[in-house]
């Protein structure tokens, strides 16, 4: 499956409806997946306090996101982030500013992201995976990564479950991989106030 400059949309609050919780997106692909400049969004919206939705992407082959492609399930206002799950027998690559996010709204707690790959997980070009809390001291969420191969971060890429603001509790980051490698431009994995790693 390949998509360029495309949108998969289950946002809440469309048409200005306040507090709209997001819906869900479920993509199951029998081969590999390549997204370029593509937005897959189950975000809350409408200026209220909606909770982020859910995105599930399952593939047999590799999953490649590039050119600022985004997979998101973020909250709005005080709404918490939703859930994003990527599962593949192959490798996962995020490049050229691509990102996966399940962030809290303005003051909402971070959501939950799961990445399970039969190969390597590679982030480059400022790409990131984030379950950060919103502002105002909101708690960070949870990121679970299970990679059969190595996890590699380069060019200021990151994986985090950061708190929102200086007073929030950090989230949880669980990472299982053959090895975790990063260059000097990328922050430590999970670098944030009170983030726990295991």
C-alpha positions as a printed Julia matrix, in Angstrom:
198×3 Matrix{Float64}:
   0.0    0.0    0.0
   1.37   3.39  -1.01
  -0.09   6.84  -0.41
   1.26  10.33  -1.1
  -0.29  13.64  -0.06
  -3.3   11.76   1.31
  -5.54  11.94   4.39
  -7.22   9.28   6.53
  -9.45  11.23   8.87
 -11.49  10.3   11.97
 -11.17  13.65  13.75
 -13.75  14.76  16.27
 -15.42  18.16  16.36
 -15.65  18.57  12.6
 -17.81  21.44  11.51
 -17.04  23.39  14.68
 -18.76  21.03  17.12
 -17.05  21.64  20.5
 -15.68  18.81  22.59
 -15.86  16.22  19.87
 -14.11  12.97  20.77
 -12.28  11.37  17.87
 -13.19   8.14  16.15
 -11.0    5.23  15.1
  -9.0    4.17  12.04
  -8.09   0.52  11.39
  -5.75  -0.25   8.48
  -4.73  -3.86   7.79
  -2.33  -4.36   4.86
  -1.19  -7.7    3.46
   2.08  -6.24   2.12
   4.29  -3.28   2.91
   3.17   0.29   3.65
   4.74   3.49   2.29
   3.3    6.89   3.24
   4.71  10.21   2.01
   3.23  13.56   3.11
   0.25  11.62   4.42
  -1.91  12.38   7.46
  -3.65   9.6    9.42
  -5.55  11.39  12.17
  -7.94  10.38  14.95
  -7.58  13.66  16.84
 -10.21  15.33  19.0
 -11.22  18.82  17.92
 -13.75  21.6   17.94
 -12.15  23.6   20.75
 -13.65  21.53  23.58
 -12.32  18.77  25.83
 -12.39  15.77  23.54
 -10.34  12.61  23.97
  -8.08  11.38  21.21
  -9.26   8.39  19.21
  -7.51   5.25  18.07
  -5.35   4.31  15.07
  -4.4    0.69  14.39
  -2.04  -0.07  11.49
  -1.1   -3.71  10.83
   1.11  -4.84   7.96
   2.9   -7.99   6.84
   5.77  -6.06   5.26
   7.72  -2.96   6.2
   6.08   0.3    7.31
   7.78   3.44   5.93
   6.7    6.99   6.79
   8.45   9.98   5.22
   8.12  13.65   4.23
   6.37  14.78   7.44
   3.79  12.0    7.32
   1.85  11.81  10.56
  -0.1    9.24  12.54
  -1.91  10.96  15.4
  -4.54  10.39  18.09
  -4.29  13.55  20.17
  -6.72  15.06  22.65
  -8.13  18.59  22.71
  -8.48  20.95  25.68
  -8.32  18.83  28.84
  -8.84  15.65  26.81
  -6.25  12.89  27.07
  -4.39  11.49  24.1
  -5.73   8.38  22.44
  -4.02   5.21  21.24
  -1.8    4.39  18.28
  -0.7    0.81  17.54
   1.67  -0.24  14.74
   2.3   -3.94  14.22
   4.37  -5.49  11.44
   6.47  -8.54  10.66
   8.93  -6.23   8.87
  10.87  -3.09   9.77
   9.51   0.35  10.66
  11.11   3.55   9.38
  10.26   7.2   10.09
  12.22   9.74   8.02
  12.18  13.39   6.94
  10.2   14.67   9.91
   7.57  11.92  10.02
   5.96  11.38  13.41
   3.63   9.28  15.53
   1.89  11.14  18.34
  -0.77  10.51  20.98
  -0.46  13.76  22.87
  -2.73  15.3   25.44
  -4.74  18.42  24.68
  -3.97  21.79  26.22
  -3.85  20.28  29.73
  -4.65  16.64  28.92
  -2.51  13.62  29.79
  -0.55  11.85  27.1
  -2.0    8.8   25.42
  -0.51   5.44  24.53
   1.62   4.3   21.58
   2.64   0.73  20.8
   5.13  -0.24  18.08
   5.78  -3.95  17.5
   8.13  -4.82  14.65
   9.72  -8.02  13.44
  12.68  -6.0   12.18
  14.42  -2.75  13.07
  12.9    0.57  14.11
  14.7    3.54  12.54
  14.01   7.24  13.09
  15.91   9.91  11.13
  15.63  13.49   9.91
  13.97  14.91  13.03
  11.28  12.24  13.19
   9.71  11.41  16.53
   7.36   9.17  18.51
   5.64  11.03  21.36
   2.98  10.4   23.98
   3.63  13.71  25.73
   1.21  15.42  28.06
  -0.24  18.8   27.22
   0.76  21.99  28.98
  -0.05  22.95  32.55
   1.72  20.01  34.15
  -0.22  17.23  32.44
   1.25  13.76  32.89
   3.09  11.99  30.1
   1.57   8.91  28.53
   3.05   5.55  27.63
   5.21   4.3   24.75
   5.85   0.57  24.28
   8.39  -0.46  21.64
   9.19  -4.09  20.88
  11.66  -4.51  18.0
  13.22  -7.78  16.9
  16.07  -5.75  15.4
  17.83  -2.58  16.57
  16.29   0.78  17.4
  18.28   3.61  15.78
  17.77   7.37  16.19
  19.66   9.96  14.16
  19.49  13.59  13.06
  17.69  14.91  16.16
  15.02  12.19  16.22
  13.38  11.12  19.49
  11.09   8.76  21.38
   9.45  10.24  24.45
   6.61  10.09  26.95
   7.33  13.53  28.36
   5.36  15.45  30.94
   3.61  18.63  29.87
   5.44  21.54  31.45
   7.9   21.56  34.34
   5.53  20.22  37.03
   4.0   17.2   35.33
   4.77  13.57  36.06
   6.72  11.78  33.38
   5.18   8.89  31.52
   6.35   5.35  30.91
   8.67   4.14  28.17
   9.18   0.39  27.67
  11.72  -0.5   24.98
  12.78  -4.0   24.0
  15.23  -4.3   21.11
  18.42  -5.94  19.94
  20.21  -2.66  20.68
  19.37   1.03  20.97
  21.64   3.37  19.0
  21.6    7.16  18.65
  23.84   9.89  17.34
  24.84  13.01  19.27
  22.1   15.15  17.74
  19.3   12.97  19.14
  18.29  13.3   22.82
  18.44  10.3   25.14
  15.47   8.01  24.58
  12.64   9.14  26.86
  14.53  12.29  27.9
  12.0   14.23  29.91
  11.2   15.07  33.49
  10.6   11.89  35.53
  10.25   9.59  32.57
  10.8    5.97  33.53
  12.41   3.45  31.2
  12.43  -0.32  31.45
